[in-house]
Amino acid sequence: MITFQAIIEEARKQKEWIVHSLYENMKEHHQRCHYYSVVAMFNLGDASPFSFCVNIETKDVYSDEPSVKLFTISLGGFGGKYPSKEDLSVTFDNNLAWFERIVNHNS
């Protein structure tokens, strides 16, 4: 059974990959996109019940498989400057902790 806590714990294990993906997507798309989402995609029949993706257009991410958006980061939250990996790492921690508080508060 997949739980929100299992998704949160796996996101923490994959933090380095997620932060790197955020950074690379922002570097590539920052001129035309200001919002980036971290999403847990549920996998049917795979060895792992879910995987993570970083997407710049959330409308496309939800069309194929069931998923849960963990959080969205806006470039505006960095005072107009392009964020470093360190900035994104702190933002990842803060947003995942916020998601965890909401999930645990409502369970």
C-alpha positions in Angstrom: 0.0 0.0 0.0 1.3 3.5 -0.9 1.1 6.1 1.8 1.8 9.8 1.8 4.5 9.2 4.3 6.2 6.6 2.0 6.1 9.2 -0.8 7.6 11.8 1.5 10.4 9.5 2.7 11.3 8.5 -0.8 11.3 12.1 -1.9 13.9 12.8 0.8 16.0 9.9 -0.3 15.9 11.2 -3.9 16.4 14.9 -2.9 19.7 15.3 -4.7 18.1 14.0 -8.0 15.0 16.1 -7.6 16.9 19.3 -6.8 19.2 18.7 -9.7 16.2 18.2 -12.0 14.6 21.4 -10.7 17.9 23.3 -11.4 18.3 21.9 -14.9 14.7 22.6 -15.8 14.9 26.1 -14.5 18.2 26.7 -16.3 16.7 25.4 -19.6 13.2 27.0 -19.3 13.4 30.1 -17.1 12.8 32.5 -20.0 9.4 31.1 -20.7 8.3 29.4 -17.5 8.2 30.6 -13.9 6.5 27.6 -12.1 8.0 24.1 -11.6 6.2 21.2 -9.9 7.5 18.2 -8.1 5.2 15.3 -8.7 5.0 11.7 -7.6 3.8 9.6 -10.5 2.2 6.2 -9.7 3.6 3.3 -11.8 1.4 0.4 -12.7 3.3 -2.9 -12.9 6.7 -1.4 -12.3 9.1 -2.6 -9.6 8.7 0.8 -7.8 5.1 1.8 -7.1 5.9 5.5 -7.9 8.6 7.8 -9.3 9.2 11.5 -9.2 9.3 14.0 -12.0 9.9 17.7 -12.2 7.6 19.4 -14.7 7.2 22.9 -16.0 3.7 22.3 -17.3 1.6 20.6 -14.7 -1.4 20.2 -17.0 0.6 17.6 -19.1 1.9 15.7 -16.1 -1.5 14.5 -14.9 -2.9 13.1 -18.2 -1.3 9.6 -18.3 -1.1 8.1 -14.8 -2.4 8.9 -11.4 -0.2 11.3 -9.5 0.3 13.6 -6.5 1.8 17.0 -6.8 4.1 17.5 -3.7 4.7 21.2 -4.3 5.2 23.9 -6.9 8.2 26.3 -6.9 7.9 29.8 -8.4 10.9 31.7 -9.7 9.3 34.8 -8.2 10.0 33.3 -4.7 13.7 34.0 -5.3 13.5 37.7 -5.7 13.8 37.7 -9.4 17.2 36.0 -9.4 18.0 32.6 -10.8 18.2 30.1 -7.8 21.3 28.1 -7.0 21.2 24.4 -6.1 21.7 25.4 -2.5 18.6 27.7 -2.7 16.6 25.0 -4.3 17.7 22.5 -1.7 16.5 24.7 1.1 13.3 25.3 -0.8 12.8 21.6 -1.3 13.2 20.9 2.4 10.8 23.7 3.4 8.1 22.7 0.8 8.3 19.0 1.6 8.1 19.7 5.4 5.0 21.8 4.7 3.4 19.0 2.6 4.2 16.6 5.4 2.6 18.8 8.1 -0.6 19.1 6.0 -0.8 15.3 5.4 -0.1 14.4 9.1 -2.4 17.1 10.4 -5.3 15.7 8.3 -4.7 12.0 9.0 
